[in-house]
Amino acid sequence: MRRPPAAAALILVAVGGAASAAQAAINAELGQRVGNATLGAVVNNLGGTLLVLVGLLVLPSMRTGLAALRRARLPWWSYLGGLGGAGIVLLAAYAVPVLGVAVFTIAQVAGNGLGGLASDRAGLAPVGRLPLSTPRVAGALLGMAAVALAQVGQPVGDLAVGVLLLTVAAGIGVALQTALNGRISAAGSAAAGVAVNFAVATPAVLLVAALAGAFTGPPVSWPTGWHLYLGGLLGVGIVASLVLGVRAAGVLRTGLALVGGQLAGALLLDVLLPDGPGARLPVLAGALLTLLAVLITGRRSRPAPPDVGLRVARDAAPARDDRLVP
């Protein structure tokens, strides 16, 4: 599979980020209407899995990609990326009421930034090892600051340290998901990467939902609004954009582009929804700062100049006259 241009891939990831904002709103509304937040994640993943099954029938690239994976003999852990996505979706249902939207989002992005730096440094993504350079660290910190700025005015819950650390860990898991799904797509195809992601994530979501008692109790009254069941479709698009982005730009830049798209999408929803709060300057500023962070992380560090003392010593050394050497 040929690597896409970095700029085009990051634009696609930003669009996926906007879709992620819509997906989060849809899943939250569905969970609220059925009285169980976990069921929103279940419907989201089942919808995505259904689309993957349809893809197996109509997309030759998915079938040939999965066949190539069998021949590639990747390590078993390469297939576990979907657990990262399942973890953040499930954790959000329980952590947001405790931490509040602002703290949860900042902790998630902090974990994603740390995970992105580490994944790129370890070479987990298809682009290979990327150095822990000053521009990359500065861009990651700027991305965290941008998200913190965008959350001004959002509700803040109790500062539960355990839940906070779990959210940071879940953000790291999302970065690992991006890296591992990228490895799968490099060995097979982008469609195969999406298929493996949902094949791993959906059973995990169903298991956790069952343990949480989501399938017991009184019968659920499902709402009729068709838009409440689009989470799976959006999820497939989001995972596909990340698979393409990480192959071209690495984990950190892909994660920052996704966050920028999420903030832009949230701003758009705030303006377009009838009961939305309208445009908020902190969100707009956060989206623009995140775009700046993407650009900064793409810069190459200048090589360090030679040591001045060594240079002076070399200049002061007597020149060798090869003509005197027998």
N, C-alpha and C positions, 0 to 999 in steps of 0.2 A: 504494500500500500504506500503510495507516494505521499510524502509529507506536505501538508498545505502551507501556503505562505503564513508567516506569523501574524501579520496585521489582519488578514482576512479571518484567520482562525480565532483571534481574540475578539473581533467584532461579533462573530457568531456566538462566542461564549457570553459576551455581554447581552446579546439577545436572549440566550438561555437564562441568564440571570434575571432578566425582566420576566420571563416565563416562570421562574422560580418564585418571584414575589406573588404572581397571580396564583400559583399552585398553593403556596402557604395560606393565602386568603381563602381559597376554595376549601382546602382540607380543614381549616379552622371552623369555617361556617358549617360544613357538613358534620363535623364532630359535635358542634354545639347543638345542631338541630336533632341529632339522634341521641344526644345525651351521653356520648362517650367519645372522648378525643381520639382514643386509639383506633376506633373504627374508621376514622378519616384516613389514617395511614394504611389500614387494611384495604379499603376501597381504592386508594391511590395505587398500591402495589399490584393488586389484582387486575386493575385496568391496564397497567403497564405490561403485566405478564400476558394478558390476552392479546395485546397488540404485538408482542414478541412472537406469540404463536402464529398470528396471522403473517408476520414477517417471514417465519420459517416456510410458509407455503408460497409466498409471492416474491421473496427477495433471494435470488441466487447468491448474492454476495454474503448473506447470512449463512447459508448452507455451506458454501465453499470455505468461508472463514472458520466455521466450527470444525470442518474437516481438517483444515490446516492446523488448528489448535491441537488436534489429536496427534498429528505428526510432529508438532513442535516440542512436545514433552516438556512443557514448562514446569517449574516447581509447583507443588500443590498450593502453596500460599499465594501464588500469583492470581488465583481465582477467587480470593476472598474479599475483593474490593467492595462488593455489594453490601458487606456487613457494615461498612462505614456509613453508607447512605441510610441503611435501616436504623442504625444507632441514633443518628441525629434526628430522624423523623420521630422515632419513638420517645426520645429524651425530651424533645420540645414539648410534647403533650404534658409532661409532668414538671419540667424545669421552669417553663415560662410563668406559670402561676406562682411559683416560689420566688424566682429571681426578678421577675418583671421582664418586659420585652427588651429594655435597654441593656441591662447587665447580661442577659442571655446572649444577645446578638454580639456584644463586644467580646465576651468570653469565647464564643464560637469562632469569631474571626481571628482572635489572638491565637487560638489553637491551630486554626487553619494556616496562619502565617508561619508559626513555628514548624508545623508539619511540612509545609511547602519548602521552607529552607532546608530542613533535614532531608526530605525526600530527594530534592534536587542535588544536595551535596552527596548523598549516598548513590545517586545514579539510578533510582528506581524507575524514573520515567524514561520513555523511549529516546529522549534527546540526549541521554547520557549524563555524566557528572557535570554539575554546574557549580562554580566556586562560591564560597561564602564571602562575597565581595561587599565592599562598602555600599555601592548603589543598591544591591539586593536587600541588604539589611535595612538601609534607610527607607527603601520602598515599602518593605513589610511594616516598619514602624509607622510610616505615613498612612498606610492603609488602615491600621488599627485606630490611629487618631481620627481619620476620616469617618470611620464608623461610629466612634464615640461622639463626634460632633453631630452626626446625623441623628443620634438617639436623644438629643437634648429635648426635654419635654415629655419623653416617653415614661410610662410608669416604672418605678423601681420597687422591687419587693424586698424581702429579707435577704441579708447577705449570708446565705447558708454556704459555708465554705465547702462542704462535701459536694453539694450540687454544683457549685461553681467549678470545682476541679473536674467533675464529671463532664461538664459542658466544654471545658478546655480540651479534655481528652477526646470528646466527640468531634471537636473541630479538627484535631490531629487525625482522627479516623477518616474524616472527609477528604483531607489531603492525601492520605494513603489510598483511599478509594479512587481518586483521580489518577494517581500514579499507576496503580495496579491495573485499572481498566485500560489505561494507555498501553501497558505492556501486552495485554490481551489483544488489543486492536492491532498493534504492530506485528504480532505473530499471526493474526488471522485477518480480521477486517473490522471496521468501525461497527458494522451491524452485529458482528459476533461479540464485540465488547459490550454492547448494549444488552444482548441476550444473556450473556454470562452474569452481568450485573443483576438483572432481575431474577435469574434462576437462583442466585444466592440470597438476595435480599428478601424476596417474598416469603420463603419458608421461615426465615428468621422473624419477620414481622408477624406472621401467623402464630408462631410459637409463643412469642412474647404476649400477643393479644390474648391467646388462650390462657396463659398463666395469669394474666391480669383479670380474667373473668369477663372479657368483652363479649364472649359468645354465650354467656349464661344470663339468667334473669328474664325479665319480661320481654316479649317480642318487641323488636325495634320498628318504629314507624318511619319508613324511609321517605324523605321529601321527594317531590316530583320535579323540582327544577333541574333541567338537563345539564346546566353549567356546573352543578355540584359534582358531577362525575367525570370531569375533564382532567382531574389530577394525574391520572395515569398517562394520558396522551402528552400532557406537558412534561411529565417525568421522563418519558422516552426521549423527547426533544432535548431536555436538559442534559441527560447522560450522554447523548450523542454529541452535543456541542462540547462537553468536557473531554470526551475521548479524542475529538479532533484537535481541540486546543492544546492539550498536554503534549501531543505528538510534535507540535510546532513550537511551543513556547515554554514548556516545563510546568511544574506544578505550581510554583509561587505566582508567576504572572497569570496563569490560568485562573487561580483562585481569586486574585485581585480583580481580574476582569469580570468574573462572576459576581463578586460583591458590588462592583460598580453598576452592573446591570440590575442587580437586585434593588439598589437604592433608586436608580432611575425608574424602574418599574413601580416601586412603592410610591414614588412621587406622582407618577402618572395615575395610579389607582386613586390616590388621595384627591386628585383633581377631577377624575371622571366619575367616580362613584357618587350616587346621589347623596349619601350620608357621609361622604368623606370630609376630612378636615380642610381640604384645599391645599394649595401649594405651600410648603414650609421651607423657608430659607435654609435651615440647617441640613435638611435632606439634600437639597440642591448642591450646597457647598460640599457635603460629604461625597456625593457622586463625582463632582469635578475633582476633588482631591484624590479620590481613588483612581480616576483616569490618570492623573499626574503620577501616582504611585506605579501604575503599570508602565508608564514611559520611563520612569527612573530605573526600575528594575531591569529594563532592557538595555541600559547603557553598560558599556564595558569599562572596567576599571583600567586606568592608565598604569602601565608597568612602572614599578618603583625605580627611581634613578639610581645609578651606581653610587656606592658609598663614597662620600667626598674624600675621606681619608685615604681610601684605597686609590682613588683617582690621582691624588697629589703624590702619593708614594710612587705610583707607576710613572708619572711624568718626571719625577726627580731621579729615577733610576738611570744609570748610564746606558747609553745605547750600545748595542752589541755590534761589533764590526765583523761580519762573517768572513771578510777577506783575511783576517788574522788567524782564523781557525784552520789548522792543518787538515 
